[in-house]
């Protein structure tokens, strides 16, 4: 799902600036959208595109009369096509979505100068969100990781109002901390009507979560060592948790 969201995010920014060879046009008619051309090994011309939810590569033979759709490997078995798709499509689109999360109305959990940043979409009534919050304590409390929570209201009818009560409290970070620490038992005064700016923020969080391809909470996002956006939907296991936290 994340790859689909990244493709949809980045695709409008590409423009076709050259005429396509006839064999590539023939493949394009099968539903492939050509994004860019590139120089491929062996004197071949390559074309990067997408088909449905996936990035694809097409290789034009040197005579210009034939085109092959698929992956190209080198002598070491490295998938050169997948590397290109990751580098030119998913990575830059992921950074764009990361920037959108940075601009959202997230709640800080941890130190502002913590070197590791992890975003999480959470519903106030999500039990797995509470478990993830507890799992993260060693890294957050030690100052290694800052969690940035984007609240959404998807699980119960009262979820939006509960999220709004937390977001509009005097100290949203403390309220969210105390609420999660109490396993959702902290008394909250729910607003009779959600303030328009808060409702707008909740809707923006929901849209961003949808754009990222997540359909459940917690939806967790972090950057790996290659600066490529990573997604974990649901409660991570112990090994995945360490990766998320940068171990």
N, C-alpha and C positions, 0 to 999 in steps of 0.2 A: 504493500500500500504506500509506503514512503516513496518508493521509486516512481509510482504513478503520480503522486503529488509533486515530486520534483520536476518531472517531465512537464506537467501542466503549468508549473510556475515559470519554468525557463523558456519554454517553446516560443512564446510571443516575442522574445527578444532576439530571435534569430531571423535573418532575412536571406533569401536565396539570391545570390548576386551573380550567378552564372547559368548558362544554358546547360541542361543535363544531356549526356550522351543517350542515344536511343535505347540501349539495353537498360540503363538506369531508369529512364522514363517508363519503360515497360514494367519494371518492378514497382515503381512509384504508383502505377495504376492499380496495383493489388492492395493499396491502402497504406502504404508506407509514406510518411512525410519526411522529405529530405531536409536536413538541418544545415549541413556544411560538407565541404569536400576536404580531403587531406591527402598528403603524400604517403603512400603505403610501401612496404618493402617489396623487392623484386620488380621494381619498375611499374608497379600497379598504382592506379589512382583509387583512393578510397572515398566513400561517402558515408557520413554519419546521419542516421535518421531514427525515427521511432515508429513502432507498429503497436497499436493498442496501448498497452501499459509498459512496453519495454523499449529500451534503446537497441538499435540494430546497426550493423555495419555492412556495407556493400562494396565489393572490390571489382573494379573494371580491369579486364585483361589489357596488356600493352597494345594489342591491335585495335582496341576500342569497340570490338564487335560483341563481346560477351561480358556479362556481369554475374558475380557470385554473391549471394547473400548468406552471411554466416560469420563464424569466428575465425580469426587467423592466429596461429600459434608459431612461436619461434622454436629453434632447435632444443631449447631447454624446457619446452612445454609451457612457457608463459603465454597466457591468453592476452594477446596484444589488443584485441578488440574490446574486451571487457575493461581493460585498463583505460582505453581511450574513452569509452562510454562513461566510466566513473569520473575521469578527469575533466571531460568537457561538458558533461550534462549534470550528473548527480552532485558532484562537489560544488560547483558554483551555485546551483539552485538551492542546495542545502544551506550555503552561507547566506543566501538571500532570505530564506525562511528563518534562519537564526537571527538575523537582523530584525525581522518582524517580531520575533519573540522578545528581543531586547527592548523594543519600543512599547510593548504591552504593559498592562497594569499588574505586574507581578508583585508578590509578597516575598520579601527577603527572609530567609531562614539561615542564619549563620553570619559570619563576618563579611563585611563588604569587600575586604581585601583578600578573601580566601582565593587561592589560585585556580581552583577547579570550579567551573560553573555548570550546574545541572538544572534544566528546566523540567517542571512536572505539571501536567494538567491534572487537577484533582477536584472531585466533588466532595462537599462536606459530609456526605453520607456514604462515601466509598470506604468499605472496610479494608480493602487492599491498599488504598492510599494511606490509611493510618498505619498499616503494617510497614509500608515502605518508609514512612516518616520515622518510625521507630528504628528500622534497620539502618537508616542513614545517620543516626545519632553519633556514633564514634567518629565519623569523618567530619560532620558538621561541628560538633562540640570541640574538636581538636583544632579547628580553624583551617582545615585542609579543603573543605568543600562548602560552597554556598548553594543552597537550594533556592530556586526562584519559582514560586508556585503561582500558576495561573488558574484561578478558581473558575469552575463551570457549574452549571446547574442542570444535570441530566438524569439523575437517578430517581429522585422523588419530586412530587409537585412542589414541595417546600424547599427544594434545593436552591433555586435562584434567590429566594428571600434570605435563606440562611447564609449563602455566599455573600449577599449584599450586606447583611448585618456585620459580617467579619470585615469586609472591605471598607465599610464606612465607619468602623469603630475608631476611637481616638488613637489607638495604636494597633493598626491592622496586623503588624508582625507579631506583637505580643499576643493579641487575641487568637490568631491562628495557631501560634505555638501552644498556648494554654488549651485551646480547643482540641488539638490533636493529642496533646499529652493526657487530656482527660478522656480520651477515646470517644469524643463527641458528646460528653455529658456536661460540658461547660454551659451554663444558662446564657442564652442570647435573647436580646430583644429584637424580634423580627419586624422589619418595617411593614406598615400596612400597604404602602406602595413603594416600589423600588425607585429610587431617584434616577432620573433620566441618564445622567452621566455614568452611573454604575451599571444600569441596564445596557447601555451602549458598550461598556467595557466587557460585560459578560457575553454579549452577542459577538463581540470581536474575538474573544477567547474561543468561543465555540466555532466560529468560522475558521480561525487559524488552526484549531485542532482538526477540523474537517479537511482543510487544505493539506495538512500533514498526513492525512490518511488514517488517523487514529479513530477507532470506534468504541473505545472503552477507557476507563481510568483505573490506575494511573497511566498516563501516557508520558514517557520519560525521554528526554532528548539531551544529548551531549556530543561534543566533538572528540573524535579519536585523534591519535598522534599525527595522522595525515591531514588533519583539519577537515574531515568529512563528517557530515551530520549523521548521527546514529540514533535509532529509535528502538525503544523497548516499551511494548504495551502490555500492561498487567504487572503482577508482582514478580520481580526478578528473583532467580535462584541465587544461591550464595556466590557462585563463581561469576555470574553476570553482574551481580551487585558490586563486586570488586572492580570489574572492568569499568562500570559506570562511574565509580568513585575515583578512578584513575590509578588503581593499584597495578 
